[in-house]
Amino acid sequence: MSMPPGWEWLDEMPDEWHPPEELKKPSNAAEINLAIQILSCDSVSLEIRALVGRFITEQSHFTSWFLKEVKGSGRDLSKIALISRSPLEQTRLVFDAWKKFQQCLSATGRDEDLFSKISASKNNLAGALNDAADALAESRRK
């Protein structure tokens, strides 16, 4: 389909991630549903629980900022479209780390091997949550 003049930038936009079915309930917000899943896991540490809280807080701050200061601000539409993708992209990165952690929890093998894999995936999840929160906070400063 051809674009009207001036809208060609839509063809250059990166593909948008579509959350899987497991992140579509009980809320209509993928990041909330992901947080519920993570917080419902007895194997996550208190550090990860705190990072989930920070992740949700930064998601909320981002959305508030976007609605008040970006949407309708007269900025270039391509820039607004790119900015608007940040929360979903950060949710995707956290979701990927979460799925890897879940896979490690359900893996079988020698205890020593499993412990190191679970520990590494737990650190990866914590890093993904921290990086996502940092990225969302940073995007508001630009």
N, CA, C and O atoms as CSV, one atom per row, in Angstrom:
chain,resi,resn,atom,element,x,y,z
A,1,MET,N,N,0.844,-1.179,0.000
A,1,MET,CA,C,0.000,0.000,0.000
A,1,MET,C,C,0.886,1.238,0.000
A,1,MET,O,O,1.855,1.319,0.755
A,2,SER,N,N,0.551,2.188,-0.841
A,2,SER,CA,C,1.371,3.394,-0.909
A,2,SER,C,C,0.954,4.365,0.196
A,2,SER,O,O,-0.212,4.454,0.582
A,3,MET,N,N,1.950,5.078,0.678
A,3,MET,CA,C,1.739,6.047,1.746
A,3,MET,C,C,1.466,7.422,1.162
A,3,MET,O,O,1.984,7.769,0.100
A,4,PRO,N,N,0.652,8.202,1.856
A,4,PRO,CA,C,0.473,9.589,1.410
A,4,PRO,C,C,1.814,10.326,1.524
A,4,PRO,O,O,2.661,9.932,2.326
A,5,PRO,N,N,2.013,11.358,0.758
A,5,PRO,CA,C,3.268,12.111,0.834
A,5,PRO,C,C,3.561,12.560,2.279
A,5,PRO,O,O,2.697,13.074,2.989
A,6,GLY,N,N,4.797,12.343,2.664
A,6,GLY,CA,C,5.222,12.735,4.010
A,6,GLY,C,C,5.104,11.640,5.047
A,6,GLY,O,O,5.592,11.804,6.165
A,7,TRP,N,N,4.474,10.534,4.716
A,7,TRP,CA,C,4.275,9.441,5.671
A,7,TRP,C,C,5.150,8.222,5.364
A,7,TRP,O,O,4.943,7.153,5.938
A,8,GLU,N,N,6.111,8.374,4.476
A,8,GLU,CA,C,6.974,7.267,4.088
A,8,GLU,C,C,7.765,6.705,5.272
A,8,GLU,O,O,8.175,5.544,5.249
A,9,TRP,N,N,7.979,7.515,6.293
A,9,TRP,CA,C,8.739,7.088,7.472
A,9,TRP,C,C,8.082,5.888,8.160
A,9,TRP,O,O,8.758,5.151,8.877
A,10,LEU,N,N,6.795,5.683,7.957
A,10,LEU,CA,C,6.121,4.528,8.560
A,10,LEU,C,C,6.710,3.208,8.069
A,10,LEU,O,O,6.766,2.229,8.813
A,11,ASP,N,N,7.147,3.191,6.811
A,11,ASP,CA,C,7.766,1.984,6.265
A,11,ASP,C,C,9.119,1.691,6.903
A,11,ASP,O,O,9.588,0.554,6.877
A,12,GLU,N,N,9.737,2.706,7.469
A,12,GLU,CA,C,11.063,2.557,8.060
A,12,GLU,C,C,11.020,2.231,9.553
A,12,GLU,O,O,12.063,2.003,10.165
A,13,MET,N,N,9.848,2.206,10.132
A,13,MET,CA,C,9.718,1.916,11.561
A,13,MET,C,C,10.071,0.451,11.825
A,13,MET,O,O,9.720,-0.427,11.037
A,14,PRO,N,N,10.766,0.191,12.932
A,14,PRO,CA,C,11.056,-1.209,13.270
A,14,PRO,C,C,9.760,-1.946,13.599
A,14,PRO,O,O,8.766,-1.351,14.015
A,15,ASP,N,N,9.810,-3.261,13.396
A,15,ASP,CA,C,8.631,-4.065,13.711
A,15,ASP,C,C,8.295,-3.941,15.189
A,15,ASP,O,O,9.179,-3.918,16.045
A,16,GLU,N,N,7.019,-3.863,15.466
A,16,GLU,CA,C,6.556,-3.759,16.842
A,16,GLU,C,C,6.326,-5.153,17.418
A,16,GLU,O,O,5.795,-6.038,16.747
A,17,TRP,N,N,6.735,-5.328,18.665
A,17,TRP,CA,C,6.529,-6.593,19.361
A,17,TRP,C,C,5.082,-6.681,19.805
A,17,TRP,O,O,4.515,-5.713,20.312
A,18,HIS,N,N,4.490,-7.849,19.610
A,18,HIS,CA,C,3.126,-8.081,20.057
A,18,HIS,C,C,3.192,-9.056,21.230
A,18,HIS,O,O,3.642,-10.190,21.067
A,19,PRO,N,N,2.748,-8.625,22.408
A,19,PRO,CA,C,2.814,-9.503,23.577
A,19,PRO,C,C,2.065,-10.813,23.344
A,19,PRO,O,O,1.014,-10.831,22.703
A,20,PRO,N,N,2.612,-11.905,23.867
A,20,PRO,CA,C,1.935,-13.195,23.726
A,20,PRO,C,C,0.654,-13.228,24.560
A,20,PRO,O,O,0.430,-12.364,25.407
A,21,GLU,N,N,-0.167,-14.219,24.313
A,21,GLU,CA,C,-1.450,-14.358,25.019
A,21,GLU,C,C,-1.283,-14.338,26.535
A,21,GLU,O,O,-2.120,-13.776,27.242
A,22,GLU,N,N,-0.217,-14.942,27.038
A,22,GLU,CA,C,-0.030,-15.016,28.489
A,22,GLU,C,C,0.163,-13.649,29.144
A,22,GLU,O,O,0.083,-13.536,30.367
A,23,LEU,N,N,0.415,-12.612,28.344
A,23,LEU,CA,C,0.560,-11.262,28.894
A,23,LEU,C,C,-0.644,-10.377,28.596
A,23,LEU,O,O,-0.568,-9.156,28.729
A,24,LYS,N,N,-1.749,-10.987,28.194
A,24,LYS,CA,C,-2.933,-10.203,27.856
A,24,LYS,C,C,-4.009,-10.228,28.937
A,24,LYS,O,O,-5.042,-9.572,28.805
A,25,LYS,N,N,-3.767,-10.981,29.998
A,25,LYS,CA,C,-4.728,-11.060,31.108
A,25,LYS,C,C,-3.972,-11.175,32.414
A,25,LYS,O,O,-2.847,-11.674,32.395
A,26,PRO,N,N,-4.494,-10.762,33.517
A,26,PRO,CA,C,-5.854,-10.292,33.773
A,26,PRO,C,C,-6.060,-8.819,33.431
A,26,PRO,O,O,-7.200,-8.378,33.284
A,27,SER,N,N,-4.989,-8.060,33.303
A,27,SER,CA,C,-5.070,-6.645,32.977
A,27,SER,C,C,-4.969,-6.477,31.464
A,27,SER,O,O,-4.668,-7.437,30.755
A,28,ASN,N,N,-5.214,-5.281,30.970
A,28,ASN,CA,C,-5.007,-5.026,29.548
A,28,ASN,C,C,-3.604,-4.467,29.295
A,28,ASN,O,O,-3.279,-4.108,28.164
A,29,ALA,N,N,-2.773,-4.391,30.336
A,29,ALA,CA,C,-1.407,-3.876,30.217
A,29,ALA,C,C,-0.411,-5.026,30.368
A,29,ALA,O,O,-0.354,-5.683,31.407
A,30,ALA,N,N,0.366,-5.255,29.321
A,30,ALA,CA,C,1.325,-6.367,29.317
A,30,ALA,C,C,2.326,-6.266,30.468
A,30,ALA,O,O,2.673,-7.280,31.073
A,31,GLU,N,N,2.792,-5.059,30.774
A,31,GLU,CA,C,3.790,-4.912,31.839
A,31,GLU,C,C,3.215,-5.267,33.211
A,31,GLU,O,O,3.922,-5.814,34.057
A,32,ILE,N,N,1.954,-4.964,33.429
A,32,ILE,CA,C,1.301,-5.318,34.694
A,32,ILE,C,C,1.161,-6.835,34.803
A,32,ILE,O,O,1.437,-7.417,35.852
A,33,ASN,N,N,0.734,-7.461,33.722
A,33,ASN,CA,C,0.561,-8.916,33.728
A,33,ASN,C,C,1.901,-9.629,33.900
A,33,ASN,O,O,1.976,-10.666,34.559
A,34,LEU,N,N,2.949,-9.075,33.310
A,34,LEU,CA,C,4.286,-9.638,33.496
A,34,LEU,C,C,4.718,-9.484,34.954
A,34,LEU,O,O,5.273,-10.412,35.542
A,35,ALA,N,N,4.466,-8.330,35.523
A,35,ALA,CA,C,4.815,-8.105,36.931
A,35,ALA,C,C,4.070,-9.091,37.834
A,35,ALA,O,O,4.647,-9.625,38.781
A,36,ILE,N,N,2.812,-9.326,37.545
A,36,ILE,CA,C,2.025,-10.280,38.338
A,36,ILE,C,C,2.649,-11.668,38.262
A,36,ILE,O,O,2.767,-12.358,39.274
A,37,GLN,N,N,3.045,-12.071,37.068
A,37,GLN,CA,C,3.678,-13.383,36.910
A,37,GLN,C,C,4.964,-13.478,37.730
A,37,GLN,O,O,5.181,-14.452,38.450
A,38,ILE,N,N,5.806,-12.464,37.612
A,38,ILE,CA,C,7.088,-12.495,38.318
A,38,ILE,C,C,6.865,-12.485,39.826
A,38,ILE,O,O,7.484,-13.266,40.549
A,39,LEU,N,N,5.995,-11.617,40.299
A,39,LEU,CA,C,5.753,-11.508,41.736
A,39,LEU,C,C,5.060,-12.737,42.308
A,39,LEU,O,O,5.132,-12.989,43.511
A,40,SER,N,N,4.395,-13.494,41.461
A,40,SER,CA,C,3.718,-14.713,41.903
A,40,SER,C,C,4.652,-15.906,42.022
A,40,SER,O,O,4.258,-16.961,42.517
A,41,CYS,N,N,5.871,-15.744,41.575
A,41,CYS,CA,C,6.852,-16.835,41.611
A,41,CYS,C,C,7.555,-16.844,42.964
A,41,CYS,O,O,8.151,-15.844,43.364
A,42,ASP,N,N,7.486,-17.967,43.663
A,42,ASP,CA,C,8.124,-18.086,44.972
A,42,ASP,C,C,9.646,-18.105,44.899
A,42,ASP,O,O,10.314,-17.948,45.921
A,43,SER,N,N,10.198,-18.293,43.717
A,43,SER,CA,C,11.644,-18.426,43.569
A,43,SER,C,C,12.368,-17.108,43.301
A,43,SER,O,O,13.596,-17.090,43.216
A,44,VAL,N,N,11.635,-16.014,43.166
A,44,VAL,CA,C,12.328,-14.743,42.934
A,44,VAL,C,C,12.749,-14.137,44.263
A,44,VAL,O,O,12.100,-14.322,45.292
A,45,SER,N,N,13.841,-13.420,44.208
A,45,SER,CA,C,14.407,-12.805,45.407
A,45,SER,C,C,13.680,-11.504,45.749
A,45,SER,O,O,12.894,-10.982,44.959
A,46,LEU,N,N,13.962,-11.009,46.926
A,46,LEU,CA,C,13.410,-9.718,47.326
A,46,LEU,C,C,13.941,-8.598,46.429
A,46,LEU,O,O,13.238,-7.627,46.149
A,47,GLU,N,N,15.181,-8.747,45.988
A,47,GLU,CA,C,15.754,-7.763,45.073
A,47,GLU,C,C,14.941,-7.701,43.785
A,47,GLU,O,O,14.628,-6.614,43.299
A,48,ILE,N,N,14.601,-8.849,43.239
A,48,ILE,CA,C,13.816,-8.873,42.007
A,48,ILE,C,C,12.433,-8.288,42.250
A,48,ILE,O,O,11.910,-7.566,41.401
A,49,ARG,N,N,11.839,-8.588,43.389
A,49,ARG,CA,C,10.528,-8.003,43.692
A,49,ARG,C,C,10.606,-6.479,43.728
A,49,ARG,O,O,9.716,-5.796,43.222
A,50,ALA,N,N,11.661,-5.955,44.321
A,50,ALA,CA,C,11.844,-4.506,44.371
A,50,ALA,C,C,12.061,-3.939,42.966
A,50,ALA,O,O,11.548,-2.869,42.640
A,51,LEU,N,N,12.814,-4.653,42.145
A,51,LEU,CA,C,13.055,-4.198,40.782
A,51,LEU,C,C,11.781,-4.236,39.942
A,51,LEU,O,O,11.589,-3.386,39.072
A,52,VAL,N,N,10.913,-5.209,40.194
A,52,VAL,CA,C,9.613,-5.247,39.515
A,52,VAL,C,C,8.828,-3.983,39.877
A,52,VAL,O,O,8.204,-3.367,39.012
A,53,GLY,N,N,8.860,-3.605,41.142
A,53,GLY,CA,C,8.190,-2.377,41.571
A,53,GLY,C,C,8.742,-1.156,40.863
A,53,GLY,O,O,7.987,-0.281,40.440
A,54,ARG,N,N,10.059,-1.096,40.732
A,54,ARG,CA,C,10.691,0.030,40.040
A,54,ARG,C,C,10.315,0.026,38.557
A,54,ARG,O,O,10.044,1.077,37.976
A,55,PHE,N,N,10.303,-1.156,37.954
A,55,PHE,CA,C,9.929,-1.294,36.541
A,55,PHE,C,C,8.509,-0.763,36.305
A,55,PHE,O,O,8.275,-0.007,35.362
A,56,ILE,N,N,7.582,-1.154,37.149
A,56,ILE,CA,C,6.191,-0.690,37.006
A,56,ILE,C,C,6.097,0.812,37.271
A,56,ILE,O,O,5.357,1.519,36.588
A,57,THR,N,N,6.833,1.288,38.245
A,57,THR,CA,C,6.841,2.722,38.537
A,57,THR,C,C,7.334,3.520,37.338
A,57,THR,O,O,6.731,4.524,36.958
A,58,GLU,N,N,8.435,3.066,36.744
A,58,GLU,CA,C,8.975,3.782,35.578
A,58,GLU,C,C,8.046,3.684,34.373
A,58,GLU,O,O,7.945,4.627,33.590
A,59,GLN,N,N,7.372,2.554,34.222
A,59,GLN,CA,C,6.372,2.433,33.149
A,59,GLN,C,C,5.277,3.483,33.353
A,59,GLN,O,O,4.862,4.146,32.402
A,60,SER,N,N,4.819,3.628,34.584
A,60,SER,CA,C,3.757,4.589,34.891
A,60,SER,C,C,4.226,6.031,34.686
A,60,SER,O,O,3.508,6.850,34.113
A,61,HIS,N,N,5.432,6.331,35.156
A,61,HIS,CA,C,5.981,7.679,34.947
A,61,HIS,C,C,6.113,7.979,33.455
A,61,HIS,O,O,5.798,9.080,33.003
A,62,PHE,N,N,6.584,6.984,32.693
A,62,PHE,CA,C,6.738,7.185,31.260
A,62,PHE,C,C,5.388,7.497,30.615
A,62,PHE,O,O,5.269,8.454,29.850
A,63,THR,N,N,4.386,6.698,30.922
A,63,THR,CA,C,3.060,6.888,30.311
A,63,THR,C,C,2.493,8.256,30.661
A,63,THR,O,O,1.944,8.945,29.802
A,64,SER,N,N,2.626,8.644,31.912
A,64,SER,CA,C,2.147,9.962,32.337
A,64,SER,C,C,2.877,11.068,31.580
A,64,SER,O,O,2.245,11.989,31.062
A,65,TRP,N,N,4.191,10.980,31.516
A,65,TRP,CA,C,5.003,11.957,30.798
A,65,TRP,C,C,4.620,12.001,29.321
A,65,TRP,O,O,4.456,13.077,28.747
A,66,PHE,N,N,4.478,10.827,28.712
A,66,PHE,CA,C,4.148,10.763,27.292
A,66,PHE,C,C,2.810,11.442,27.013
A,66,PHE,O,O,2.691,12.226,26.071
A,67,LEU,N,N,1.820,11.144,27.822
A,67,LEU,CA,C,0.487,11.714,27.604
A,67,LEU,C,C,0.458,13.220,27.848
A,67,LEU,O,O,-0.254,13.945,27.153
A,68,LYS,N,N,1.224,13.698,28.828
A,68,LYS,CA,C,1.212,15.124,29.162
A,68,LYS,C,C,2.124,15.958,28.279
A,68,LYS,O,O,1.778,17.079,27.907
A,69,GLU,N,N,3.305,15.408,27.939
A,69,GLU,CA,C,4.312,16.252,27.308
A,69,GLU,C,C,4.695,15.881,25.883
A,69,GLU,O,O,5.286,16.697,25.176
A,70,VAL,N,N,4.380,14.699,25.456
A,70,VAL,CA,C,4.821,14.278,24.125
A,70,VAL,C,C,3.656,14.247,23.150
A,70,VAL,O,O,3.697,14.882,22.097
A,71,LYS,N,N,2.627,13.511,23.507
A,71,LYS,CA,C,1.478,13.376,22.620
A,71,LYS,C,C,0.843,14.753,22.430
A,71,LYS,O,O,0.514,15.434,23.401
A,72,GLY,N,N,0.681,15.142,21.205
A,72,GLY,CA,C,0.087,16.444,20.920
A,72,GLY,C,C,1.031,17.609,21.128
A,72,GLY,O,O,0.594,18.759,21.162
A,73,SER,N,N,2.330,17.333,21.269
A,73,SER,CA,C,3.293,18.401,21.545
A,73,SER,C,C,3.775,19.120,20.293
A,73,SER,O,O,4.483,20.124,20.376
A,74,GLY,N,N,3.390,18.605,19.143
A,74,GLY,CA,C,3.862,19.214,17.910
A,74,GLY,C,C,5.199,18.656,17.450
A,74,GLY,O,O,5.757,19.116,16.454
A,75,ARG,N,N,5.713,17.671,18.169
A,75,ARG,CA,C,6.955,17.026,17.749
A,75,ARG,C,C,6.706,16.266,16.449
A,75,ARG,O,O,5.568,15.966,16.086
A,76,ASP,N,N,7.779,15.973,15.780
A,76,ASP,CA,C,7.724,15.180,14.556
A,76,ASP,C,C,7.035,13.847,14.856
A,76,ASP,O,O,7.383,13.174,15.826
A,77,LEU,N,N,6.068,13.469,14.037
A,77,LEU,CA,C,5.289,12.249,14.271
A,77,LEU,C,C,6.147,10.994,14.293
A,77,LEU,O,O,5.856,10.065,15.047
A,78,SER,N,N,7.196,10.947,13.484
A,78,SER,CA,C,8.057,9.759,13.490
A,78,SER,C,C,8.783,9.633,14.825
A,78,SER,O,O,8.979,8.524,15.323
A,79,LYS,N,N,9.181,10.761,15.403
A,79,LYS,CA,C,9.846,10.732,16.716
A,79,LYS,C,C,8.863,10.304,17.811
A,79,LYS,O,O,9.214,9.528,18.700
A,80,ILE,N,N,7.639,10.812,17.740
A,80,ILE,CA,C,6.614,10.427,18.713
A,80,ILE,C,C,6.340,8.928,18.618
A,80,ILE,O,O,6.210,8.249,19.636
A,81,ALA,N,N,6.254,8.419,17.394
A,81,ALA,CA,C,6.001,6.992,17.215
A,81,ALA,C,C,7.132,6.149,17.794
A,81,ALA,O,O,6.884,5.121,18.424
A,82,LEU,N,N,8.366,6.581,17.583
A,82,LEU,CA,C,9.504,5.836,18.140
A,82,LEU,C,C,9.513,5.901,19.665
A,82,LEU,O,O,9.761,4.896,20.332
A,83,ILE,N,N,9.246,7.070,20.210
A,83,ILE,CA,C,9.216,7.224,21.672
A,83,ILE,C,C,8.124,6.334,22.265
A,83,ILE,O,O,8.328,5.705,23.303
A,84,SER,N,N,6.982,6.282,21.614
A,84,SER,CA,C,5.847,5.526,22.155
A,84,SER,C,C,6.116,4.032,22.242
A,84,SER,O,O,5.431,3.329,22.985
A,85,ARG,N,N,7.088,3.538,21.506
A,85,ARG,CA,C,7.403,2.101,21.504
A,85,ARG,C,C,8.264,1.669,22.675
A,85,ARG,O,O,8.368,0.475,22.957
A,86,SER,N,N,8.871,2.601,23.351
A,86,SER,CA,C,9.830,2.262,24.409
A,86,SER,C,C,9.252,1.359,25.504
A,86,SER,O,O,9.895,0.370,25.856
A,87,PRO,N,N,8.076,1.647,26.053
A,87,PRO,CA,C,7.568,0.778,27.121
A,87,PRO,C,C,7.365,-0.667,26.683
A,87,PRO,O,O,7.688,-1.594,27.425
A,88,LEU,N,N,6.840,-0.857,25.499
A,88,LEU,CA,C,6.603,-2.216,25.016
A,88,LEU,C,C,7.920,-2.939,24.735
A,88,LEU,O,O,8.043,-4.139,24.980
A,89,GLU,N,N,8.896,-2.203,24.221
A,89,GLU,CA,C,10.207,-2.798,23.963
A,89,GLU,C,C,10.877,-3.209,25.282
A,89,GLU,O,O,11.488,-4.274,25.372
A,90,GLN,N,N,10.758,-2.374,26.273
A,90,GLN,CA,C,11.349,-2.724,27.575
A,90,GLN,C,C,10.616,-3.913,28.197
A,90,GLN,O,O,11.238,-4.766,28.830
A,91,THR,N,N,9.320,-3.966,28.021
A,91,THR,CA,C,8.549,-5.111,28.511
A,91,THR,C,C,8.995,-6.386,27.803
A,91,THR,O,O,9.108,-7.435,28.437
A,92,ARG,N,N,9.249,-6.308,26.511
A,92,ARG,CA,C,9.719,-7.476,25.756
A,92,ARG,C,C,11.053,-7.977,26.304
A,92,ARG,O,O,11.248,-9.183,26.458
A,93,LEU,N,N,11.962,-7.068,26.594
A,93,LEU,CA,C,13.275,-7.475,27.110
A,93,LEU,C,C,13.158,-8.152,28.472
A,93,LEU,O,O,13.835,-9.146,28.737
A,94,VAL,N,N,12.307,-7.618,29.326
A,94,VAL,CA,C,12.092,-8.231,30.641
A,94,VAL,C,C,11.396,-9.583,30.467
A,94,VAL,O,O,11.745,-10.552,31.143
A,95,PHE,N,N,10.424,-9.650,29.572
A,95,PHE,CA,C,9.715,-10.900,29.327
A,95,PHE,C,C,10.677,-11.992,28.849
A,95,PHE,O,O,10.592,-13.135,29.297
A,96,ASP,N,N,11.585,-11.643,27.946
A,96,ASP,CA,C,12.567,-12.621,27.465
A,96,ASP,C,C,13.410,-13.167,28.621
A,96,ASP,O,O,13.645,-14.372,28.704
A,97,ALA,N,N,13.858,-12.291,29.499
A,97,ALA,CA,C,14.657,-12.723,30.654
A,97,ALA,C,C,13.805,-13.571,31.610
A,97,ALA,O,O,14.300,-14.540,32.186
A,98,TRP,N,N,12.554,-13.216,31.775
A,98,TRP,CA,C,11.640,-13.960,32.632
A,98,TRP,C,C,11.432,-15.376,32.100
A,98,TRP,O,O,11.458,-16.342,32.862
A,99,LYS,N,N,11.226,-15.493,30.796
A,99,LYS,CA,C,11.017,-16.818,30.199
A,99,LYS,C,C,12.260,-17.698,30.374
A,99,LYS,O,O,12.136,-18.894,30.637
A,100,LYS,N,N,13.432,-17.128,30.232
A,100,LYS,CA,C,14.672,-17.892,30.430
A,100,LYS,C,C,14.796,-18.346,31.883
A,100,LYS,O,O,15.230,-19.465,32.156
A,101,PHE,N,N,14.415,-17.478,32.802
A,101,PHE,CA,C,14.436,-17.844,34.224
A,101,PHE,C,C,13.461,-18.989,34.483
A,101,PHE,O,O,13.800,-19.949,35.176
A,102,GLN,N,N,12.264,-18.894,33.937
A,102,GLN,CA,C,11.280,-19.967,34.097
A,102,GLN,C,C,11.795,-21.289,33.527
A,102,GLN,O,O,11.605,-22.343,34.132
A,103,GLN,N,N,12.437,-21.233,32.381
A,103,GLN,CA,C,12.992,-22.445,31.779
A,103,GLN,C,C,14.046,-23.071,32.677
A,103,GLN,O,O,14.106,-24.294,32.807
A,104,CYS,N,N,14.866,-22.253,33.287
A,104,CYS,CA,C,15.891,-22.772,34.199
A,104,CYS,C,C,15.254,-23.413,35.421
A,104,CYS,O,O,15.745,-24.431,35.910
A,105,LEU,N,N,14.180,-22.839,35.918
A,105,LEU,CA,C,13.507,-23.399,37.088
A,105,LEU,C,C,12.913,-24.774,36.796
A,105,LEU,O,O,12.825,-25.621,37.685
A,106,SER,N,N,12.512,-24.986,35.566
A,106,SER,CA,C,11.882,-26.263,35.231
A,106,SER,C,C,12.865,-27.267,34.617
A,106,SER,O,O,12.469,-28.371,34.244
A,107,ALA,N,N,14.130,-26.890,34.513
A,107,ALA,CA,C,15.134,-27.778,33.922
A,107,ALA,C,C,15.487,-28.916,34.884
A,107,ALA,O,O,15.290,-28.818,36.095
A,108,THR,N,N,16.001,-29.968,34.320
A,108,THR,CA,C,16.462,-31.098,35.119
A,108,THR,C,C,17.947,-31.300,34.853
A,108,THR,O,O,18.476,-30.861,33.832
A,109,GLY,N,N,18.596,-31.958,35.773
A,109,GLY,CA,C,20.027,-32.220,35.629
A,109,GLY,C,C,20.690,-32.249,36.987
A,109,GLY,O,O,20.025,-32.338,38.020
A,110,ARG,N,N,21.998,-32.173,36.974
A,110,ARG,CA,C,22.750,-32.191,38.239
A,110,ARG,C,C,22.496,-30.911,39.015
A,110,ARG,O,O,22.413,-29.825,38.443
A,111,ASP,N,N,22.377,-31.056,40.315
A,111,ASP,CA,C,22.076,-29.909,41.176
A,111,ASP,C,C,23.075,-28.773,41.006
A,111,ASP,O,O,22.688,-27.605,40.970
A,112,GLU,N,N,24.370,-29.111,40.900
A,112,GLU,CA,C,25.392,-28.058,40.785
A,112,GLU,C,C,25.207,-27.262,39.492
A,112,GLU,O,O,25.343,-26.039,39.480
A,113,ASP,N,N,24.895,-27.972,38.408
A,113,ASP,CA,C,24.689,-27.304,37.123
A,113,ASP,C,C,23.438,-26.440,37.140
A,113,ASP,O,O,23.438,-25.310,36.652
A,114,LEU,N,N,22.376,-26.990,37.707
A,114,LEU,CA,C,21.113,-26.251,37.766
A,114,LEU,C,C,21.243,-24.998,38.626
A,114,LEU,O,O,20.737,-23.935,38.266
A,115,PHE,N,N,21.923,-25.129,39.761
A,115,PHE,CA,C,22.070,-23.981,40.652
A,115,PHE,C,C,22.757,-22.820,39.930
A,115,PHE,O,O,22.320,-21.674,40.036
A,116,SER,N,N,23.832,-23.119,39.198
A,116,SER,CA,C,24.541,-22.034,38.515
A,116,SER,C,C,23.698,-21.445,37.384
A,116,SER,O,O,23.734,-20.236,37.154
A,117,LYS,N,N,22.942,-22.287,36.678
A,117,LYS,CA,C,22.076,-21.777,35.606
A,117,LYS,C,C,20.945,-20.918,36.169
A,117,LYS,O,O,20.635,-19.854,35.632
A,118,ILE,N,N,20.337,-21.387,37.251
A,118,ILE,CA,C,19.253,-20.615,37.868
A,118,ILE,C,C,19.787,-19.292,38.399
A,118,ILE,O,O,19.160,-18.247,38.228
A,119,SER,N,N,20.944,-19.344,39.041
A,119,SER,CA,C,21.544,-18.128,39.580
A,119,SER,C,C,21.849,-17.136,38.463
A,119,SER,O,O,21.572,-15.944,38.597
A,120,ALA,N,N,22.420,-17.624,37.359
A,120,ALA,CA,C,22.737,-16.744,36.232
A,120,ALA,C,C,21.465,-16.160,35.621
A,120,ALA,O,O,21.426,-14.978,35.281
A,121,SER,N,N,20.433,-16.977,35.481
A,121,SER,CA,C,19.194,-16.461,34.885
A,121,SER,C,C,18.488,-15.493,35.831
A,121,SER,O,O,17.823,-14.560,35.381
A,122,LYS,N,N,18.628,-15.707,37.132
A,122,LYS,CA,C,18.059,-14.772,38.104
A,122,LYS,C,C,18.787,-13.425,38.014
A,122,LYS,O,O,18.156,-12.369,38.065
A,123,ASN,N,N,20.103,-13.470,37.881
A,123,ASN,CA,C,20.878,-12.233,37.713
A,123,ASN,C,C,20.512,-11.536,36.408
A,123,ASN,O,O,20.439,-10.309,36.353
A,124,ASN,N,N,20.283,-12.318,35.361
A,124,ASN,CA,C,19.885,-11.773,34.072
A,124,ASN,C,C,18.519,-11.082,34.171
A,124,ASN,O,O,18.317,-10.012,33.598
A,125,LEU,N,N,17.597,-11.696,34.893
A,125,LEU,CA,C,16.274,-11.092,35.094
A,125,LEU,C,C,16.391,-9.791,35.871
A,125,LEU,O,O,15.766,-8.791,35.518
A,126,ALA,N,N,17.189,-9.805,36.924
A,126,ALA,CA,C,17.394,-8.583,37.709
A,126,ALA,C,C,18.006,-7.494,36.831
A,126,ALA,O,O,17.600,-6.334,36.902
A,127,GLY,N,N,18.978,-7.866,36.010
A,127,GLY,CA,C,19.601,-6.894,35.113
A,127,GLY,C,C,18.620,-6.345,34.088
A,127,GLY,O,O,18.625,-5.149,33.794
A,128,ALA,N,N,17.779,-7.219,33.544
A,128,ALA,CA,C,16.785,-6.778,32.559
A,128,ALA,C,C,15.789,-5.808,33.185
A,128,ALA,O,O,15.434,-4.799,32.576
A,129,LEU,N,N,15.342,-6.111,34.392
A,129,LEU,CA,C,14.412,-5.210,35.085
A,129,LEU,C,C,15.065,-3.858,35.363
A,129,LEU,O,O,14.453,-2.811,35.152
A,130,ASN,N,N,16.295,-3.889,35.832
A,130,ASN,CA,C,17.017,-2.660,36.137
A,130,ASN,C,C,17.276,-1.846,34.866
A,130,ASN,O,O,17.065,-0.634,34.841
A,131,ASP,N,N,17.737,-2.530,33.812
A,131,ASP,CA,C,18.002,-1.840,32.549
A,131,ASP,C,C,16.729,-1.238,31.959
A,131,ASP,O,O,16.748,-0.127,31.430
A,132,ALA,N,N,15.630,-1.973,32.051
A,132,ALA,CA,C,14.356,-1.472,31.518
A,132,ALA,C,C,13.914,-0.225,32.275
A,132,ALA,O,O,13.502,0.763,31.668
A,133,ALA,N,N,13.999,-0.273,33.585
A,133,ALA,CA,C,13.613,0.898,34.387
A,133,ALA,C,C,14.514,2.086,34.063
A,133,ALA,O,O,14.036,3.212,33.926
A,134,ASP,N,N,15.818,1.833,33.939
A,134,ASP,CA,C,16.754,2.909,33.587
A,134,ASP,C,C,16.426,3.499,32.219
A,134,ASP,O,O,16.432,4.718,32.048
A,135,ALA,N,N,16.140,2.632,31.245
A,135,ALA,CA,C,15.837,3.094,29.890
A,135,ALA,C,C,14.575,3.947,29.862
A,135,ALA,O,O,14.528,4.968,29.175
A,136,LEU,N,N,13.568,3.537,30.598
A,136,LEU,CA,C,12.323,4.302,30.650
A,136,LEU,C,C,12.538,5.663,31.316
A,136,LEU,O,O,12.014,6.680,30.860
A,137,ALA,N,N,13.313,5.666,32.397
A,137,ALA,CA,C,13.617,6.937,33.083
A,137,ALA,C,C,14.435,7.849,32.173
A,137,ALA,O,O,14.180,9.051,32.095
A,138,GLU,N,N,15.410,7.276,31.494
A,138,GLU,CA,C,16.278,8.059,30.603
A,138,GLU,C,C,15.490,8.644,29.432
A,138,GLU,O,O,15.752,9.773,29.016
A,139,SER,N,N,14.557,7.910,28.910
A,139,SER,CA,C,13.790,8.400,27.765
A,139,SER,C,C,12.992,9.650,28.109
A,139,SER,O,O,12.695,10.453,27.224
A,140,ARG,N,N,12.645,9.826,29.361
A,140,ARG,CA,C,11.915,11.033,29.770
A,140,ARG,C,C,12.824,12.236,29.866
A,140,ARG,O,O,12.342,13.369,29.858
A,141,ARG,N,N,14.115,12.026,29.956
A,141,ARG,CA,C,15.073,13.143,30.086
A,141,ARG,C,C,15.495,13.715,28.747
A,141,ARG,O,O,16.148,14.757,28.696
A,142,LYS,N,N,15.132,13.051,27.668
A,142,LYS,CA,C,15.579,13.494,26.333
A,142,LYS,C,C,14.694,14.560,25.786
A,142,LYS,O,O,14.925,15.045,24.678
